């Protein structure tokens, strides 16, 4: 077991919209708009918009 596994017992399964914007190299407002239109799959939990890591993997995998 690596030290990272000990620090984080649960694997993270979502990104924030700000993180997605950074990963994709787009602006935060563009990322929010893309989530709103469904171009980037997302879920709303309370007031937060979260993007499943698998959705970004699929999105980037399809671009290759």
MARSE-473896 format. One record per atom (N, C-alpha, C, O): residue number from 1; residue in three letters; x, z, y. Coordinates in nm, 3 decimals. Each point is the difference from the previous one (the first is absolute). Example, Ala and Ser with C-alpha at 12.3 -4.5 7.8 and 13.67 -1.06 7.14 Angstrom:
<atom n="1" res="ALA" X="1.319" Z="0.780" Y="-0.569"/>
<atom n="1" res="ALA" X="-0.089" Z="0.000" Y="0.119"/>
<atom n="1" res="ALA" X="0.090" Z="0.000" Y="0.120"/>
<atom n="1" res="ALA" X="0.104" Z="0.066" Y="-0.002"/>
<atom n="2" res="SER" X="-0.139" Z="-0.138" Y="0.107"/>
<atom n="2" res="SER" X="0.082" Z="0.006" Y="0.119"/>
<atom n="2" res="SER" X="-0.077" Z="0.073" Y="0.109"/>
<atom n="2" res="SER" X="0.051" Z="0.017" Y="0.111"/>
This chain:
<atom n="1" res="UNK" X="0.085" Z="0.000" Y="-0.118"/>
<atom n="1" res="UNK" X="-0.085" Z="0.000" Y="0.118"/>
<atom n="1" res="UNK" X="0.089" Z="0.000" Y="0.124"/>
<atom n="1" res="UNK" X="0.090" Z="0.083" Y="0.010"/>
<atom n="2" res="UNK" X="-0.113" Z="-0.174" Y="0.083"/>
<atom n="2" res="UNK" X="0.081" Z="-0.005" Y="0.122"/>
<atom n="2" res="UNK" X="-0.048" Z="0.104" Y="0.099"/>
<atom n="2" res="UNK" X="-0.108" Z="0.058" Y="-0.016"/>
<atom n="3" res="UNK" X="0.188" Z="-0.033" Y="0.118"/>
<atom n="3" res="UNK" X="-0.037" Z="0.100" Y="0.099"/>
<atom n="3" res="UNK" X="-0.125" Z="-0.043" Y="0.077"/>
<atom n="3" res="UNK" X="-0.077" Z="0.086" Y="0.044"/>
<atom n="4" res="UNK" X="0.055" Z="-0.217" Y="-0.027"/>
<atom n="4" res="UNK" X="-0.120" Z="-0.047" Y="0.068"/>
<atom n="4" res="UNK" X="-0.125" Z="0.035" Y="-0.078"/>
<atom n="4" res="UNK" X="-0.103" Z="0.033" Y="0.060"/>
<atom n="5" res="UNK" X="0.110" Z="-0.038" Y="-0.192"/>
<atom n="5" res="UNK" X="-0.114" Z="0.036" Y="-0.082"/>
<atom n="5" res="UNK" X="-0.034" Z="0.148" Y="0.016"/>
<atom n="5" res="UNK" X="-0.117" Z="0.037" Y="-0.001"/>
<atom n="6" res="UNK" X="0.218" Z="0.046" Y="0.015"/>
<atom n="6" res="UNK" X="-0.022" Z="0.143" Y="0.015"/>
<atom n="6" res="UNK" X="-0.062" Z="0.032" Y="0.135"/>
<atom n="6" res="UNK" X="-0.081" Z="0.092" Y="0.012"/>
<atom n="7" res="UNK" X="0.119" Z="-0.168" Y="0.090"/>
<atom n="7" res="UNK" X="-0.054" Z="0.024" Y="0.134"/>
<atom n="7" res="UNK" X="-0.144" Z="-0.047" Y="0.014"/>
<atom n="7" res="UNK" X="-0.076" Z="0.058" Y="0.078"/>
<atom n="8" res="UNK" X="0.038" Z="-0.160" Y="-0.152"/>
<atom n="8" res="UNK" X="-0.133" Z="-0.058" Y="0.012"/>
<atom n="8" res="UNK" X="-0.064" Z="-0.013" Y="-0.138"/>
<atom n="8" res="UNK" X="0.022" Z="-0.099" Y="-0.070"/>
<atom n="9" res="UNK" X="-0.101" Z="0.198" Y="0.031"/>
<atom n="9" res="UNK" X="-0.058" Z="-0.003" Y="-0.135"/>
<atom n="9" res="UNK" X="-0.105" Z="-0.110" Y="-0.018"/>
<atom n="9" res="UNK" X="-0.024" Z="-0.044" Y="-0.113"/>
<atom n="10" res="UNK" X="-0.040" Z="0.000" Y="0.221"/>
<atom n="10" res="UNK" X="-0.100" Z="-0.105" Y="-0.009"/>
<atom n="10" res="UNK" X="0.053" Z="-0.127" Y="0.064"/>
<atom n="10" res="UNK" X="0.055" Z="0.003" Y="0.110"/>
<atom n="11" res="UNK" X="-0.073" Z="-0.114" Y="-0.180"/>
<atom n="11" res="UNK" X="0.041" Z="-0.128" Y="0.056"/>
<atom n="11" res="UNK" X="-0.101" Z="-0.042" Y="0.106"/>
<atom n="11" res="UNK" X="-0.121" Z="0.002" Y="-0.023"/>
<atom n="12" res="UNK" X="0.171" Z="-0.039" Y="0.136"/>
<atom n="12" res="UNK" X="-0.086" Z="-0.042" Y="0.111"/>
<atom n="12" res="UNK" X="-0.067" Z="-0.132" Y="-0.034"/>
<atom n="12" res="UNK" X="0.066" Z="-0.092" Y="-0.050"/>
<atom n="13" res="UNK" X="-0.195" Z="0.080" Y="0.076"/>
<atom n="13" res="UNK" X="-0.075" Z="-0.120" Y="-0.039"/>
<atom n="13" res="UNK" X="-0.059" Z="-0.076" Y="0.118"/>
<atom n="13" res="UNK" X="-0.063" Z="-0.104" Y="-0.019"/>
<atom n="14" res="UNK" X="0.083" Z="0.155" Y="0.141"/>
<atom n="14" res="UNK" X="-0.051" Z="-0.068" Y="0.118"/>
<atom n="14" res="UNK" X="0.102" Z="0.001" Y="0.113"/>
<atom n="14" res="UNK" X="0.091" Z="0.083" Y="0.003"/>
<atom n="15" res="UNK" X="-0.108" Z="-0.178" Y="0.088"/>
<atom n="15" res="UNK" X="0.078" Z="-0.005" Y="0.124"/>
<atom n="15" res="UNK" X="-0.095" Z="0.020" Y="0.117"/>
<atom n="15" res="UNK" X="-0.120" Z="-0.028" Y="-0.012"/>
<atom n="16" res="UNK" X="0.173" Z="0.075" Y="0.124"/>
<atom n="16" res="UNK" X="-0.077" Z="0.000" Y="0.124"/>
<atom n="16" res="UNK" X="0.005" Z="-0.141" Y="0.057"/>
<atom n="16" res="UNK" X="0.084" Z="-0.081" Y="-0.041"/>
<atom n="17" res="UNK" X="-0.171" Z="0.052" Y="0.133"/>
<atom n="17" res="UNK" X="-0.001" Z="-0.133" Y="0.062"/>
<atom n="17" res="UNK" X="0.129" Z="-0.021" Y="0.079"/>
<atom n="17" res="UNK" X="0.052" Z="-0.112" Y="0.004"/>
<atom n="18" res="UNK" X="0.000" Z="0.216" Y="0.057"/>
<atom n="18" res="UNK" X="0.126" Z="-0.010" Y="0.073"/>
<atom n="18" res="UNK" X="0.115" Z="-0.037" Y="-0.094"/>
<atom n="18" res="UNK" X="0.085" Z="-0.082" Y="0.034"/>
<atom n="19" res="UNK" X="-0.083" Z="0.142" Y="-0.153"/>
<atom n="19" res="UNK" X="0.102" Z="-0.034" Y="-0.099"/>
<atom n="19" res="UNK" X="-0.014" Z="-0.144" Y="-0.048"/>
<atom n="19" res="UNK" X="0.099" Z="-0.070" Y="-0.018"/>
<atom n="20" res="UNK" X="-0.223" Z="0.027" Y="-0.003"/>
<atom n="20" res="UNK" X="-0.025" Z="-0.138" Y="-0.043"/>
<atom n="20" res="UNK" X="0.048" Z="-0.098" Y="0.107"/>
<atom n="20" res="UNK" X="0.060" Z="-0.103" Y="-0.033"/>
<atom n="21" res="UNK" X="-0.085" Z="0.134" Y="0.159"/>
<atom n="21" res="UNK" X="0.045" Z="-0.087" Y="0.109"/>
<atom n="21" res="UNK" X="0.152" Z="-0.014" Y="-0.004"/>
<atom n="21" res="UNK" X="0.053" Z="-0.110" Y="0.018"/>
<atom n="22" res="UNK" X="0.016" Z="0.220" Y="-0.041"/>
<atom n="22" res="UNK" X="0.146" Z="-0.003" Y="-0.006"/>
<atom n="22" res="UNK" X="0.048" Z="-0.080" Y="-0.121"/>
<atom n="22" res="UNK" X="0.094" Z="-0.079" Y="0.011"/>
<atom n="23" res="UNK" X="-0.156" Z="0.101" Y="-0.126"/>
<atom n="23" res="UNK" X="0.038" Z="-0.072" Y="-0.122"/>
<atom n="23" res="UNK" X="-0.018" Z="-0.150" Y="0.018"/>
<atom n="23" res="UNK" X="0.086" Z="-0.079" Y="-0.040"/>
<atom n="24" res="UNK" X="-0.198" Z="0.039" Y="0.101"/>
<atom n="24" res="UNK" X="-0.031" Z="-0.142" Y="0.015"/>
<atom n="24" res="UNK" X="0.063" Z="-0.064" Y="0.123"/>
<atom n="24" res="UNK" X="-0.001" Z="-0.122" Y="0.015"/>
<atom n="25" res="UNK" X="0.057" Z="0.205" Y="0.074"/>
<atom n="25" res="UNK" X="0.060" Z="-0.054" Y="0.121"/>
<atom n="25" res="UNK" X="-0.102" Z="-0.052" Y="0.100"/>
<atom n="25" res="UNK" X="0.024" Z="-0.098" Y="0.069"/>
<atom n="26" res="UNK" X="-0.139" Z="0.167" Y="-0.063"/>
<atom n="26" res="UNK" X="-0.104" Z="-0.038" Y="0.095"/>
<atom n="26" res="UNK" X="-0.031" Z="0.121" Y="0.089"/>
<atom n="26" res="UNK" X="0.044" Z="0.111" Y="-0.029"/>
<atom n="27" res="UNK" X="-0.118" Z="-0.134" Y="0.134"/>
<atom n="27" res="UNK" X="-0.038" Z="0.109" Y="0.090"/>
<atom n="27" res="UNK" X="-0.108" Z="0.089" Y="-0.062"/>
<atom n="27" res="UNK" X="-0.074" Z="-0.042" Y="-0.089"/>
<atom n="28" res="UNK" X="0.069" Z="0.164" Y="0.138"/>
<atom n="28" res="UNK" X="-0.097" Z="0.095" Y="-0.052"/>
<atom n="28" res="UNK" X="-0.144" Z="-0.047" Y="0.025"/>
<atom n="28" res="UNK" X="-0.085" Z="0.012" Y="-0.087"/>
<atom n="29" res="UNK" X="0.059" Z="-0.067" Y="0.206"/>
<atom n="29" res="UNK" X="-0.135" Z="-0.049" Y="0.029"/>
<atom n="29" res="UNK" X="-0.038" Z="-0.115" Y="-0.092"/>
<atom n="29" res="UNK" X="-0.115" Z="-0.009" Y="-0.045"/>
<atom n="30" res="UNK" X="0.210" Z="-0.079" Y="0.017"/>
<atom n="30" res="UNK" X="-0.025" Z="-0.111" Y="-0.092"/>
<atom n="30" res="UNK" X="-0.030" Z="0.053" Y="-0.140"/>
<atom n="30" res="UNK" X="-0.088" Z="-0.052" Y="-0.069"/>
<atom n="31" res="UNK" X="0.162" Z="0.154" Y="0.027"/>
<atom n="31" res="UNK" X="-0.024" Z="0.060" Y="-0.132"/>
<atom n="31" res="UNK" X="-0.139" Z="0.062" Y="-0.007"/>
<atom n="31" res="UNK" X="-0.071" Z="-0.018" Y="-0.099"/>
<atom n="32" res="UNK" X="0.030" Z="0.091" Y="0.203"/>
<atom n="32" res="UNK" X="-0.135" Z="0.058" Y="0.001"/>
<atom n="32" res="UNK" X="-0.106" Z="-0.109" Y="-0.003"/>
<atom n="32" res="UNK" X="-0.100" Z="0.012" Y="-0.072"/>
<atom n="33" res="UNK" X="0.120" Z="-0.117" Y="0.148"/>
<atom n="33" res="UNK" X="-0.097" Z="-0.111" Y="0.002"/>
<atom n="33" res="UNK" X="-0.007" Z="-0.067" Y="-0.137"/>
<atom n="33" res="UNK" X="-0.109" Z="-0.036" Y="-0.046"/>
<atom n="34" res="UNK" X="0.223" Z="0.018" Y="-0.019"/>
<atom n="34" res="UNK" X="0.002" Z="-0.061" Y="-0.133"/>
<atom n="34" res="UNK" X="-0.070" Z="0.088" Y="-0.103"/>
<atom n="34" res="UNK" X="-0.063" Z="-0.051" Y="-0.092"/>
<atom n="35" res="UNK" X="0.074" Z="0.182" Y="0.108"/>
<atom n="35" res="UNK" X="-0.074" Z="0.091" Y="-0.088"/>
<atom n="35" res="UNK" X="-0.150" Z="-0.011" Y="0.027"/>
<atom n="35" res="UNK" X="-0.081" Z="0.001" Y="-0.093"/>
<atom n="36" res="UNK" X="0.046" Z="-0.010" Y="0.220"/>
<atom n="36" res="UNK" X="-0.142" Z="-0.008" Y="0.037"/>
<atom n="36" res="UNK" X="-0.065" Z="-0.125" Y="-0.056"/>
<atom n="36" res="UNK" X="-0.115" Z="0.003" Y="-0.044"/>
<atom n="37" res="UNK" X="0.188" Z="-0.115" Y="0.045"/>
<atom n="37" res="UNK" X="-0.058" Z="-0.126" Y="-0.047"/>
<atom n="37" res="UNK" X="0.012" Z="-0.017" Y="-0.152"/>
<atom n="37" res="UNK" X="-0.059" Z="-0.092" Y="-0.057"/>
<atom n="38" res="UNK" X="0.136" Z="0.180" Y="-0.008"/>
<atom n="38" res="UNK" X="0.015" Z="-0.009" Y="-0.145"/>
<atom n="38" res="UNK" X="0.121" Z="-0.082" Y="-0.043"/>
<atom n="38" res="UNK" X="0.025" Z="-0.014" Y="-0.120"/>
<atom n="39" res="UNK" X="0.049" Z="-0.039" Y="0.216"/>
<atom n="39" res="UNK" X="0.120" Z="-0.077" Y="-0.034"/>
<atom n="39" res="UNK" X="0.103" Z="0.090" Y="-0.070"/>
<atom n="39" res="UNK" X="0.071" Z="-0.044" Y="-0.090"/>
<atom n="40" res="UNK" X="-0.064" Z="0.170" Y="0.135"/>
<atom n="40" res="UNK" X="0.079" Z="0.102" Y="-0.068"/>
<atom n="40" res="UNK" X="-0.100" Z="0.098" Y="-0.060"/>
<atom n="40" res="UNK" X="-0.073" Z="0.064" Y="0.075"/>
<atom n="41" res="UNK" X="0.068" Z="-0.052" Y="-0.207"/>
<atom n="41" res="UNK" X="-0.095" Z="0.093" Y="-0.063"/>
<atom n="41" res="UNK" X="0.031" Z="0.143" Y="0.043"/>
<atom n="41" res="UNK" X="0.115" Z="0.042" Y="0.004"/>
<atom n="42" res="UNK" X="-0.220" Z="0.033" Y="0.028"/>
<atom n="42" res="UNK" X="0.019" Z="0.138" Y="0.044"/>
<atom n="42" res="UNK" X="-0.120" Z="0.084" Y="-0.036"/>
<atom n="42" res="UNK" X="-0.106" Z="-0.052" Y="-0.035"/>
<atom n="43" res="UNK" X="0.124" Z="0.183" Y="0.044"/>
<atom n="43" res="UNK" X="-0.110" Z="0.094" Y="-0.019"/>
<atom n="43" res="UNK" X="-0.002" Z="0.094" Y="0.120"/>
<atom n="43" res="UNK" X="0.104" Z="0.033" Y="0.056"/>
<atom n="44" res="UNK" X="-0.223" Z="0.008" Y="-0.019"/>
<atom n="44" res="UNK" X="-0.015" Z="0.096" Y="0.108"/>
<atom n="44" res="UNK" X="-0.038" Z="0.134" Y="-0.062"/>
<atom n="44" res="UNK" X="-0.098" Z="0.010" Y="-0.074"/>
<atom n="45" res="UNK" X="0.175" Z="0.091" Y="0.106"/>
<atom n="45" res="UNK" X="-0.029" Z="0.135" Y="-0.047"/>
<atom n="45" res="UNK" X="-0.006" Z="0.088" Y="0.125"/>
<atom n="45" res="UNK" X="0.102" Z="0.025" Y="0.064"/>
<atom n="46" res="UNK" X="-0.221" Z="0.019" Y="-0.032"/>
<atom n="46" res="UNK" X="-0.018" Z="0.071" Y="0.127"/>
<atom n="46" res="UNK" X="0.032" Z="-0.096" Y="0.112"/>
<atom n="46" res="UNK" X="-0.054" Z="-0.110" Y="0.005"/>
<atom n="47" res="UNK" X="0.141" Z="0.151" Y="0.085"/>
<atom n="47" res="UNK" X="0.040" Z="-0.086" Y="0.110"/>
<atom n="47" res="UNK" X="0.126" Z="-0.079" Y="-0.028"/>
<atom n="47" res="UNK" X="0.047" Z="-0.074" Y="0.087"/>
<atom n="48" res="UNK" X="0.008" Z="0.088" Y="-0.207"/>
<atom n="48" res="UNK" X="0.126" Z="-0.067" Y="-0.033"/>
<atom n="48" res="UNK" X="-0.024" Z="-0.130" Y="-0.074"/>
<atom n="48" res="UNK" X="-0.091" Z="-0.012" Y="-0.082"/>
<atom n="49" res="UNK" X="0.174" Z="-0.086" Y="0.111"/>
<atom n="49" res="UNK" X="0.000" Z="-0.126" Y="-0.073"/>
<atom n="49" res="UNK" X="0.127" Z="-0.001" Y="-0.083"/>
<atom n="49" res="UNK" X="0.110" Z="0.012" Y="0.053"/>
<atom n="50" res="UNK" X="-0.126" Z="-0.027" Y="-0.183"/>
<atom n="50" res="UNK" X="0.113" Z="0.000" Y="-0.092"/>
<atom n="50" res="UNK" X="0.002" Z="-0.131" Y="-0.079"/>
<atom n="50" res="UNK" X="-0.105" Z="-0.056" Y="-0.032"/>
<atom n="51" res="UNK" X="0.225" Z="0.010" Y="0.002"/>
<atom n="51" res="UNK" X="0.018" Z="-0.125" Y="-0.073"/>
<atom n="51" res="UNK" X="0.066" Z="0.032" Y="-0.134"/>
<atom n="51" res="UNK" X="0.108" Z="0.059" Y="-0.002"/>
<atom n="52" res="UNK" X="-0.171" Z="-0.097" Y="-0.108"/>
<atom n="52" res="UNK" X="0.063" Z="0.024" Y="-0.130"/>
<atom n="52" res="UNK" X="0.134" Z="-0.072" Y="-0.012"/>
<atom n="52" res="UNK" X="0.012" Z="-0.116" Y="0.040"/>
<atom n="53" res="UNK" X="0.088" Z="0.183" Y="-0.093"/>
<atom n="53" res="UNK" X="0.133" Z="-0.060" Y="-0.020"/>
<atom n="53" res="UNK" X="-0.013" Z="-0.127" Y="-0.084"/>
<atom n="53" res="UNK" X="0.069" Z="-0.098" Y="0.026"/>
<atom n="54" res="UNK" X="-0.156" Z="0.101" Y="-0.125"/>
<atom n="54" res="UNK" X="-0.017" Z="-0.116" Y="-0.088"/>
<atom n="54" res="UNK" X="-0.051" Z="-0.121" Y="0.077"/>
<atom n="54" res="UNK" X="0.034" Z="-0.114" Y="-0.034"/>
<atom n="55" res="UNK" X="-0.115" Z="0.136" Y="0.138"/>
<atom n="55" res="UNK" X="-0.051" Z="-0.112" Y="0.080"/>
<atom n="55" res="UNK" X="0.114" Z="-0.069" Y="0.075"/>
<atom n="55" res="UNK" X="0.002" Z="-0.123" Y="0.010"/>
<atom n="56" res="UNK" X="0.092" Z="0.201" Y="0.041"/>
<atom n="56" res="UNK" X="0.114" Z="-0.059" Y="0.070"/>
<atom n="56" res="UNK" X="0.091" Z="-0.071" Y="-0.099"/>
<atom n="56" res="UNK" X="0.052" Z="-0.108" Y="0.029"/>
<atom n="57" res="UNK" X="-0.032" Z="0.169" Y="-0.146"/>
<atom n="57" res="UNK" X="0.081" Z="-0.066" Y="-0.105"/>
<atom n="57" res="UNK" X="-0.062" Z="-0.135" Y="-0.038"/>
<atom n="57" res="UNK" X="0.071" Z="-0.099" Y="-0.013"/>
<atom n="58" res="UNK" X="-0.202" Z="0.097" Y="-0.005"/>
<atom n="58" res="UNK" X="-0.070" Z="-0.124" Y="-0.036"/>
<atom n="58" res="UNK" X="0.011" Z="-0.103" Y="0.114"/>
<atom n="58" res="UNK" X="0.025" Z="-0.118" Y="-0.024"/>
<atom n="59" res="UNK" X="-0.042" Z="0.165" Y="0.146"/>
<atom n="59" res="UNK" X="0.006" Z="-0.088" Y="0.117"/>
<atom n="59" res="UNK" X="0.138" Z="-0.063" Y="0.012"/>
<atom n="59" res="UNK" X="0.011" Z="-0.121" Y="0.022"/>
<atom n="60" res="UNK" X="0.093" Z="0.198" Y="-0.037"/>
<atom n="60" res="UNK" X="0.136" Z="-0.051" Y="0.011"/>
<atom n="60" res="UNK" X="0.040" Z="-0.081" Y="-0.123"/>
<atom n="60" res="UNK" X="0.078" Z="-0.095" Y="0.012"/>
<atom n="61" res="UNK" X="-0.129" Z="0.133" Y="-0.128"/>
<atom n="61" res="UNK" X="0.031" Z="-0.074" Y="-0.121"/>
<atom n="61" res="UNK" X="-0.059" Z="-0.140" Y="0.004"/>
<atom n="61" res="UNK" X="0.059" Z="-0.094" Y="-0.052"/>
<atom n="62" res="UNK" X="-0.175" Z="0.079" Y="0.114"/>
<atom n="62" res="UNK" X="-0.065" Z="-0.130" Y="0.010"/>
<atom n="62" res="UNK" X="0.069" Z="-0.093" Y="0.097"/>
<atom n="62" res="UNK" X="-0.020" Z="-0.121" Y="-0.005"/>
<atom n="63" res="UNK" X="0.101" Z="0.177" Y="0.095"/>
<atom n="63" res="UNK" X="0.068" Z="-0.082" Y="0.101"/>
<atom n="63" res="UNK" X="0.127" Z="-0.063" Y="-0.054"/>
<atom n="63" res="UNK" X="0.054" Z="-0.094" Y="0.060"/>
<atom n="64" res="UNK" X="-0.006" Z="0.145" Y="-0.173"/>
<atom n="64" res="UNK" X="0.128" Z="-0.050" Y="-0.053"/>
<atom n="64" res="UNK" X="-0.015" Z="-0.135" Y="-0.067"/>
<atom n="64" res="UNK" X="0.098" Z="-0.055" Y="-0.050"/>
